[in-house]
């Protein structure tokens, strides 16, 4: 039956008159913001739908495959166990930036016709329009963006191949782009595909690539077509081209951060970097930003979060120094491994403190963590600082926001997410469990060998805001609801960065005041022309710091954290470059392993000053070589 009146229902269960005409932004009756959830229907060709038709009494057909859920407050219908066709979607949940998820399933009334999968997190804008296909956006894209799109597709190739859906990357209409980001409409089951199939698709685009990239792209595509094509080698070549192109772009960074106790609490267990207490000439600014949300026991959360910030800063500075000494580009996989290894050192520092204090269960202190670090590397065009590494543990989040869209970069480490990625439940059903938001991992709660940080690499090739925040701001999707009000004025130069931080904290206090709030905003600008309405210093990398505020740490916690740590870590010995590629990476790996050892010594030094007696006892259990790093007992 075709509806003659377009309506949408309010999501507020208390609303007495929930029906609203489509087009309204808030409910006429209760003023609750209306949710417009546009979905993608993976439908059988024989199952024809008419525009305006209502499916299952709730989904309005906008086009053959784009449907609007007119009752978004209701749970979608799904079977008790995920059917085989949905398993790849669920297992690819960590790739939510690129891959849609199953929203609901409409059973077919006819046995010979497939059920209809309804997908969310699809490349459809807030007005129900598809984002452009790569083929349609290709000619307007810059050289660096063209190569970046291909880089993302190559990174998705192996995980999709393992799940039998690599054919999804071979359909031009299935590959959509939202700015820099490649997003898939749906997954296509297929037989295993050779890399040459992907090369054949890329060849069409390479012929129309920008002149700066065309020649090198042709060479890479030739290598992909070889029978013995090695995806790792091709990835290295494509990465070199990408960084060389990105290195030609200008880059200006400004950063500001703050933490707030919240409106209903008496203790702040959050910590972030930078804040008002950090020196403006800190060598990590503005390349590094960190947010931690502490958990566990009396004083435990605030100690864990602050200790994590201190230790991460020391090891990250050493990593940046080591990489800057290299004459060859270090692959992103190696850098991600090193960052993750450094976090395990931080984890064990907190975990060992828990063990010494006999903290068990919920009393074990720990902290969530989200970090962003830009690592400059030497490229043919100079030095490239456009590589942005995002690493997270727990439910603190990272967002990339431009004037046109807001993208969540991270996936929470919680029970609901675990159920989805293990293909045991669909997302909306998993969120109904009482422990859905309980964390599945945090720094310090378990030994480092069980820690699995999630890391990813982005290339900054457009103007944007990188937002890191604790769940005091992100709870109830307040970032997604409010970003335009707080980010657009930054782009237009109407407000200073620190004012935007304070305004967002004020919003979080109004809406999520039950929790501590921390956020760090980094404004990344690559465009040469920029409207400026506020005073700026003549410098390439600016740091804005809010006015000082009084510390909220308890005396016992502050005593533990007043560590006389060195201003900067020891610089690792430079690694000599070799012409042979295998030897080169062996030497780089050796240098980074040495860096990890140096970072370990710094973390041990911090522990030594916190609790020298327990440190000496633990030191005796370490391997003989590591014991040499321990200071002598008094």
N, C-alpha and C positions, 0 to 999 in steps of 0.2 A: 504494500500500500504506500502511495506517495503522499508525504505530508504537505499540507498547504500552508502551514505556519512553521517557521524556523524558530525553535526554542532551545534554550540551554538551561540546565538545572544548577542551582547554587550548591556548593559543596558543604555548606554549613548544615550539620544535621539538626540544629535547633531552629532553622529558618521555617517559619510557618507558611510562607509563600515562595517556594524555591524556583518557580518557573519564570524565566526571563526571555525576552526576545534576543535572538542572536545579534551581536553587535555591541551590546552593553558591556562595559568594563567591570562594573560592580553590581551586585545584586540590588535591585530596586527596593527590596523589603528590608534587608539586614546590612547592606553595604559591604558584604564580604566580596573580595575580588573574585571575579568569575574565571574559571579555568577553561581555556580552549586547548584541548588535546587533540591534535591532528595525528592520525595513525596511517600506517601503510598496510593494506590488505594483500596478502599473498594468495591470490584467488585462482581457482581453476578457470581456464578460458571458457568452459562450457557453462559456468555459473554466472550468467549475465545479471548485472545490477543496473537500475535506472538512477539517474541523477536525482537527488532529493529523497530517494527511498530510505526508509528506516529499517535497519537490520537488527534483529534481536531486540527490538523496541528501544534501541538507544543509539545505534551508530547511523549517522546521516551520511549518505553517499555524496561526496563532493565531486569526485571524479571516479573513474572505474576502480582505482586503487587507493585514493586518498579519502579517508573517512574521518568524520568528527564525532568524538564521543560526547553526546549531549548530556550524559549523566556521569561525569567524571568522579563523583563522590562515591559511586558504587564499585565494588570489586569486579573485575572482569571475570568471565567464566573460563575456567581451565580444568583439564582432567586432574585426577588425584596424582597421577604419575606422568612425568613429561614423556610424550611420544617421541620416537626416534628422530623425526624431522626437526625437533626443537633442540636436540642435544648440542649441536655445534654452536647455536646461539648462546646457550647457557655456559658452555665451557669457555667461550670467548668473552665472557663478561668483563674480565680485566681489560679488554680492548674496547671498552664502551665509547671511547672517543671516536672510534671508527666504525664500530659494528652495532647494528640495532639489537634490541632485545624483544622477546615475545611478551606482548601485553595480554592477549587473550586468544582463545580458540573457539571458532563457531563450528560445531559439528555439522557435517553434511547430511541432509535427509536421505540422500541416495548412496547406497553402498559403493557404487562405482566412481563416485565423485569425491575427491580429496576434501578434507576439512580445510577451513579457511584460517590461516595464521594471521593474526593481527599484530603488527610490530610497532613499538614505540622507540623513542630515541633515533628517529629517522631524519634524513636531511630534508626536512620540511620546515619552513619558517613559520612565524607566529600568525601569518595570514592564510596558511594552508597552501602555500606554493612551494614546489620543489626547488631546492638549490640547483644551480646549473651543473650539467655534466662537464667532465674535464674537457671533452672535445669542444664544447661550446665556449668554455672560458679560456681555452688555451691561447688563442691569438692575443688576448688582452693581458695575459699574465707576463710578469717580468721573467728574465732568464732564471734568476734564483728560485722563483716560485715554481716555474716549470720543472726544474730539476728536483725541487723539494717534494713536489707531488709524486714523482717517480720514485724517489727515495722511500717515501712512506709505503707505496705499493710493494716495493721490494721487501720491506720489513714485515709486511703482512703475508707475504707469499708462503713462507715456511709454516707458520702456525695454521694457516688455512689449508695448506697441502696435507698436513698431518690429520686434519679432520675431514678430508674428502670434499672440501668446498673451495678449492683454489680457483675453480672455474668462475667464481664470483668476481675475480679480478680481471677476467678476460672479456667482460661485456662492457663496452663504453658507456651505455646508458645506465648501467648499475653503479658507475663510479661518479660520485657527486663531490663537489667541493664547497666548503664553507670557509671562504678566505683561504688561509694556508692549508687547512685541514681536509684530507681526503676522507669521505664518508660513504659507506655502502648502503644501498637501498635494501638489499636482502641478500641472503646466502643461497648459492646455487650448488646443489650436489652434483658431483662430476667424477669421472675417472681421473686417476693421477695424470697431471699435465707436465710436460717438459718445460724447462725454462725458455726454450725457443718459442713456445706459444706466446709467452709474455713479451718476448722481444718483437714478435710480429706485430703486436698491438702498438708497442712503443714506437716502432718504425714509422707509423703513420704520423705520430706527433713530432718525432724528431725531425722529420722533413720540414716542419713548419716552426721549429724551435727558433728562439732568438739567436742571432749570429754568435754571441758570446759563448753559447752552450752547444750549438748544433754539431760542430766537428767532433768534440769529445764525446757527445752522446752517441754519435754514429759509431765510434770506436767501441764504446761499451756495449752497444747493441750487437755488434759483430761478435764480441766475446760471448754474449748470452746465447747466440745461435749455434755455437760449437757443441759437439756431442759431449765433450768432457767439461762443459762449462761449470765453473765453481762459483757458487753464489757468494761465498765469503770474499773471494778475490774481486768479484764484480762490485760487491758492496763497498769495498775499500776504494775502488776507483770512483764510484759514484759519489762517495763521501768527500773525496778530495776535490772533485769538481764543485760540489755544493758549497764547501767551505771557501774555496777560491772565489766563487761568485759572491757569496755573502760578505766576504772580506772587503769588497769594493763599496759596501754601503756605509754611510756614516752611522754612528751610534752614540746617543747621549742618554745617560741614565740618571735618574733621581730616585731616592728611596727615603721612605719615612715609615716608622713603626711605633706602636704603643701597646701597652697592656693595661687592662682595667679590671678591678676586683669584681665588677658587676654590682647590681643594685640590691641584691638580696643576700650576699655572702659577707663573711668577715675575714676571709683569707684568700689570697690570690695564689693559685697553684700553676698559673700560666707563666710563661717566660717567652721572650722573643728577642730577636736581634735584627736591626738596631732598635734602640730606644733612646730616651732622653739622657740616659746615663752613659751612653757610649761616646767615645771621643770622635769628633768629626774627621780626624785624620787617621782613623783606624784603617790599616792596610787592606782589610776585607771589604771596605765600602767603596762603591755601591754594588760590588759583584756578588755578595752573599746576603741572603735573608733566611731567617729561621723562625719557626713558631713551634713551641712545645706546650703541651697541656698535661700537667702532672696528675698522677693518680696514686692512691694508696696510703692509708694510715695517717696518723697525726704527724704533721710537718713533712711527711714523706714526699708528697706530690711536688711541693715547691722546691724541695732539695733536688729531686730527680730532674725536673725541668731545667733548673738553673745550671746544674752540673752538666747536663747534656749540652746546653748551649756553649758552655766554656770549652768542653772537650772537642765538640764538633768544630768550633772556630779554629782551635789550634791545629787540628789535623787537616782541615780544609786549606788553611794557609800554606801548610807544607806541600799539599798536593798541587796547588796552583804554582808554587815556586818550582816544583819538580817538572811539571808539564811545560812551563815557560822556558825551561832550559833545553827542551828537545828541539832538534832540527827537522824532525819528521813529524807528520800528523799522527797523533795517537788515536786509534780507532775508538768510537764511542763505547763499544762493548768493553774494552779494557778499562776505560775511565769509569763506567758504571760499576764494574766489578770492584775497582779500587774504592770508590765511594761507599759501596755496600760493605766492604771489608772494614773500612774505618768505622762504620756505624756499629759493627759487631764489637769492636774494641770499646766504644762508648757504652754499648749494652752491657758488656761484662764488667765494666767499672761500677755501674749501678747494681748489677746482679750480685757481684761479690760483696758489695756493701750490705745488700739485703741478707745474704747468707751469714755474714759476720754478726749482724744484729738479730739473727734468728727470726726474720720476718717471714711469715708463711701466708699462703692464700691471699685474701684481699688486703692483708696488711703489707704485702710486698710493694715497695714504692716503684714507680715506673713513670713513663711519660710517652705520650704520642709525639710525633715529630713530622714536620714537613719542611723541606729545605730546598732552596733554589740557589744554584751556583753557576756563574758564568766563567768558563775556563778559556782564557785566551790561548790561541795556538798560532804558531808562525805558518803562514801560507804564502803562496807565490805573490799575492797582491799585498803583502804586509803582515799585519797581525789581526787575527780574526777573534773578536770577543763576542760573536753572535751565537755561540753554542750555549744553550741554557739547559742545565740538568736539574730535573725535578725528582726528589726522592721523598717517599712518605712511609711512615709506619703508624698505624692507628687511624683515627678519623679526622685529624686536622687536614685541611684541604688547600689545594692550589687551583686558581682560576686564571684564565687568560681572557682579557676583556678588551674589545675595541669599541669604536663608536657604533658598530653595527651588530655586535653579538657578544654573548658571554658563554665561555666554554669551560666546563669543569674538567680539569686535567687529571685528577686523581680518583681512585676508587677506595672507599672506606674499607678498613680491615675490621669488619664486624660479622656477627653470626649470620645475618641475612645475606650478606655478600658471599660468605662461605657456602651457604646452602645453594645459592645460584650457581657459582662457579664449579661446584661439585655435581651439578646437574640433578639435584634432589628436589628443587623447588623453583617456581617462577618468582620474580622479584616482588610483585605486589602481595603474593601469598606469604612469602618469607617474612615480609615486614609485619605481618599480623602476629608472629610469635612473640611471647612476652619478653624474651631475651634478644630480640632482633637487633637491637643497637648495642649489645654488649660487645666489647672489643675482643678480637681473637689474637691480637698481639700488640705489644708496646715495648719500648726500650726498657730493659732492666728486669722484666718480670720473669724471664726464662734465660737459660744460657744462650750465648750468641750463636751456637751451631743450629738452634731452632729458629733463629730470626730470619725472616724473608722480606727484606725491604723491597718496595716496588720503585723502580727507577725508569726514567724515560728521558730522551733528548729532544729538545725543540730548537729550532733555528729562528732567531729574531730577525724577521725580514719585513715587518710592518710596524706602524705605531700601535702601541698597546699598553695595557696595565696588567702587571702580574700581581695578583692578590694572593697572599698566604694568610690563612686565618684558622683559629680554633673553632670548635663547634659552638662556642658562645655567640658567634656571628652567623655561622652557616646553618644552624638548626632551623628547621621549618622553612628551609629554602629562602632565607631572607636575602642572600646574595643574588639569587636568580630573580627575586621579586623587585629588588631595589637598585640594581647596578646602574641603570640609566641616570637616576637622580644624583648619584655620587661620583660617577666616572666622567660623564659628558662635560661637566664644568672643568675638570682637569684638562681635558683635551683642548677646550676653548681658552684656557688660561684664566678662567674666571675666579678660581680659588687655588690657594697653595695646597701642596700635597699633604702637609700636616693637618690642615683644616679638614680635608676630606677624611683623613684617619679619625679625627675627633668626631666628625659628624656621623660616621659609620658606627663608632663606639656608642654614641648617643642612641642611635636607632636600635642597636643590639640590646642596650640597657632597657629600652622601652618594650621590646618584643621578646627578648631571651634573657632577661636580667637575672634569672635563676642560676646563671653560670658565669665564670670568669670569661673575659673577652680579650683576645690578642689578634692583631693583624699587622701585616707589613705590606706596604704598597710600593712597587717599583714601577716608575714610569719609563718606558722604553720608547725612544724616538729615533726613527731612521729617516724621516722626511726632512729635507733641507729647509723647507719653508714652514713656519710655524707661528700662529698668532700668539703673542706674548703680552699679557696684561699685568704681569707681576714682575717684581725686580728679580733679576737673575745674575749670578756671578759669571765672569768670563772663564769658564772651565768646562772641560768635556764631560766630567762626571761629578754631579752635584749631589749632596746629601742634605736633606732637610730634617732637622731634629726638633721635636716639640719642646716646650718649656719644661724644666725639671718639675717632677712631682715627688712627693714623699714616698719612700719605700714602704711597702706593706708587709714585708717579711717579718716573721716572729724573730725574737732574739736568738732562740736556739737554732733556727734555720740559718739566720744570717751569719752566725758564728761558724757554721760548717762551710759557708760559701765564700767567706772572705779569704780567698786563697791568693797567695803571692805568686801567681803563675807568670811565666815569662811573657814579655810583650809580643814576641814572635818566636816561632819554633826554629830549631836549627835547620839551615838550608841543606837538603840532601846533596851529596856529591853529584856533579853533572854526569850525564851518561854520554859517552863518546859515540858519535854517529858512525855507522858502518854502511858500506855500499850494498852489502848483501841483505835482502829484506828479512830473511829469517833471523840472522844475527841481530839486525836492528831491533826487532820486536823482542828478542830474548833480552837484550840489554835494557830496553824500556821496561820490561816486566821486572827485571832485577832491580832497577831503580825504584819502581813503585813498591816492590816488596820491602826494600830498604826504608821507603817512606812509611809503610805500615809499621815497621819496627820502631821508627822514630816517633810515630804517633802513639804507639803503645807506651813508650817511655814517658811521654808527656802525660798520658792518662794516669799512669802509675804514680807520677810525681804529684798529681792532684790528690789521688787517694792517700798518698803518704802524709800529706799535710792535713787531711781530714781526720785520719785515724791511724797514727804511726804504728800502734801496737798490732792492730789487726793486719795492717799492711805487711809488717815483717813476718807474721805467721803465714800469710798467704804467699809471700814471696818465696818462702822455702819450698813451696809446692810447684813452683814454675820450672820450666826446663832450664838446664844449666846455663845456656847462652842468654836467656832472658834474665836470669838472676843477676847477671853482671850489670844490668840497668838499674838494679835496686840500690838506693843509697845505703851506706853502712848504718847499722843500728847504733844508738848512743850507749 
